[in-house]
Structures are given as structure tokens and as C-alpha cells.
Amino acid sequence: MIEIRAAKSRREQRRFLDFPIRLYRDNPYFVPPLYMDERKIFRKDYVYYDTSEAVYYNAYKDGVMAGRISGIFEVAKALFDAVEKWGASKGMDTICGPLGFSDLEREGLLIDGFDQMSTYEEWYNAPYYADFIDRLGYVKEVDWNESRITAPADYDGDLDKLSDFIMKRYKLRFGPAKNVNDFLDKYADGLFEILDKSYDQLYGTVPFTDGMKKLMIDNFRLLISLDFVAVVLDENDKVVLIGVTLPSIAEAVQKSRGRLTPACIYRILKSKAKPEIVDLALIGVDPEWLNRGVSTTVAAALVHMLQRPGIKYAETNLNLEDNYAIQNLWKRFGREIHKRRRSYVKKLNG
């Protein structure tokens, strides 16, 4: 017998949060989110609930929790049925995902690259999930690919020359900052304005609310280093481009099973000071500058970052397969497409 319970009580909420940790406890590629961040979804003042509604379900088979999504098709179907009925009750006619509340959340079902280490920013799932979703009548809506980027072999400095030419031609300059707090104080507003403009036409994006901005800035204060961020300003000190790269904290979080223990904090700070792998978090260009070649400045800065002693490679995280601007940018680098994710869609009956 299969029973679906809404995760309303503290006990059910705790089981909802703990289940992926238990399901993938022996999987070397799974990286959990920070538990302290995940449990915020059950708070009434969670920043996304100003503009969204959400429901969370646990599935039990013969009295034993079988998952939020599990390896038993009947359980998966019951979970999807519950969400589909909830969506229809809210007047919705289409269901799509897996998506988060915004494009900055974890999203996409892993369909290729199951033997690759997940990044902290994305979910890991077992191979059988895609088969379940296909059998439930869902079809592909979009795919993302993820790449491992290295500095181009035999780099001859062409990107630096082109970047210098463009910076001089348009009277651009890199924005200075004394420290991380100074960087965020000076450029956070420009960052969000650029992201709202440049991501506007991309799949799954929504405008930033004040709560989302605060959440993102709080996370950045812990993780970013001035060595791995760049802001380009025009002659009027307006932000026209921004790039944010983060040290990979996947192993640090994996070892603590998502708990922010003292040992985990130590590993995060160590990764921040001497990263071996970096995660590309955000690259945004003001649409008015797209056809002027300013993205070359990001490419040139990324080459030098990847040439730093100790850096092995960068993870791009999710790039839409039809985002040709970013796909073409990576052709200038050593590139291995090692993961692929998918968002599905299905029309709801009634």
C-alpha cells in the first residue's frame, strides 16, 4: 500500500529533508545542499513565498518512507499524481520541471553524467528517474549541458589584445573594490539590474525580489573572493558586465552530509583560500553591449584564472543548449561536456 503525506508536521518535514541524504548516502557523486538552507523552505517567511506557493509530499510504502521520488514506479506515480492534482486545484493547466523557485535554484533532471561529481549548485539523481518521468507522459521542454573548462592550450594572448582594444575603444574599466563587503556594497544593485536584463529571455528566470537579493548577497559574503569576480564599468561608472566565480565547496559539504559543522566551515574556508576547482556562478552582460564584444573581457579574465597555480578546471554549471552566445564562448577553451540535464513539461487534465 502506498500512502502520500503532506510534509506539514515537523516530523514529516524532517523526513522530507533527510530522505535524499539517506537515499544517496553511498553515492560518491551526490553533493547535498546545506541543511540550514534547505529547511528554510518550511518557514512561512521564506523569501520565495511572497510570489509563489509550494507543497511538499512524502511517500510511504507499507508504512516505510519510500521517498520523495524513489526507485519504485508506483511510488513515483503517486507522488506525481499528488503534485498534478494540487496544481490543477490552483487553476494550473501545465506542469514543468524539475525547477526551483528561480533560475538561481537547483534545477534540471540529470540525464547524462551519472558518474561525474555533482557541483554544490546542482542536484544529483539516479539514472532511473528519466524512465519514470517518460512513462508518466512528460516530454522534453529544454536541455542544459554542463562543461569542464580548462585554459586553452598554447594560449597566444589574442583574447587579452582584443579585450584591451575593446576596453579602450569604449572607455571601459574594471571596477575596483577594497574587499568583498566593499564589492557587494558598490556593485550589488548593478549586478541584479544586469542579471534581470540579460537573463530576461532565458528559460526559467524570474525578476529578483528584495528578499531574493538579500539571500543571494548573504551567500556571496561567505563564498566569493575578489580574485574570482570582475565588474566592468562604462565611463559613467554604470555596470555593463559582471562575472562571478566561486570556489567549489562540493567536497566540503559532501563530507559533512550538508551540515555546517566546524569541520565543514574549515574546509569551505580552505577551498576559498586555495581552490582547485571553481564553479562559474554568474555571467551577465547589459544587452545594449552584447554586440560590442565586451564578453571578451570575461573570457580573457577566465583564461588567466584557469592558469593560476593549483587551479585544475572550472565547472560551468547549467548552460542552455540553445544559448549560442555562451556555447560559442566555451569554444575558445579546453572543453569537455560531461553532464546534461533536462526540464520536462506535461499538460494537466481538467
Sequence and secondary structure as in RCSB ss.txt:
>XXXX:A:sequence
MIEIRAAKSRREQRRFLDFPIRLYRDNPYFVPPLYMDERKIFRKDYVYYDTSEAVYYNAYKDGVMAGRISGIFEV
AKALFDAVEKWGASKGMDTICGPLGFSDLEREGLLIDGFDQMSTYEEWYNAPYYADFIDRLGYVKEVDWNESRIT
APADYDGDLDKLSDFIMKRYKLRFGPAKNVNDFLDKYADGLFEILDKSYDQLYGTVPFTDGMKKLMIDNFRLLIS
LDFVAVVLDENDKVVLIGVTLPSIAEAVQKSRGRLTPACIYRILKSKAKPEIVDLALIGVDPEWLNRGVSTTVAA
ALVHMLQRPGIKYAETNLNLEDNYAIQNLWKRFGREIHKRRRSYVKKLNG
>XXXX:A:secstr
 EEEEES SHHHHHHHHHHHHHHTTT TT     HHHHGGGGSTT GGGGT     EEEEETTEEEESS S HHH
HHHHHHHHHHHHHHTT  EEEES  SSTTS   EEEE TTS   TTS    THHHHHHHHTT EEEEEEEEEEEE
  TT  SHHHHHHHHHHHHTT EE   SSHHHHHHHHHHHHHHHHHHHTTTSTT     HHHHHHHHHHHHHH  
GGGEEEEE TTS EEEEEEEEE  HHHHHHTTT   HHHHHHHHHHHHS SEEEEEEEEE GGGGGGTTHHHHHH
HHHHHHTSTT  EEE   EETT HHHHHHGGGSEEEEEEEEEEEEEE   
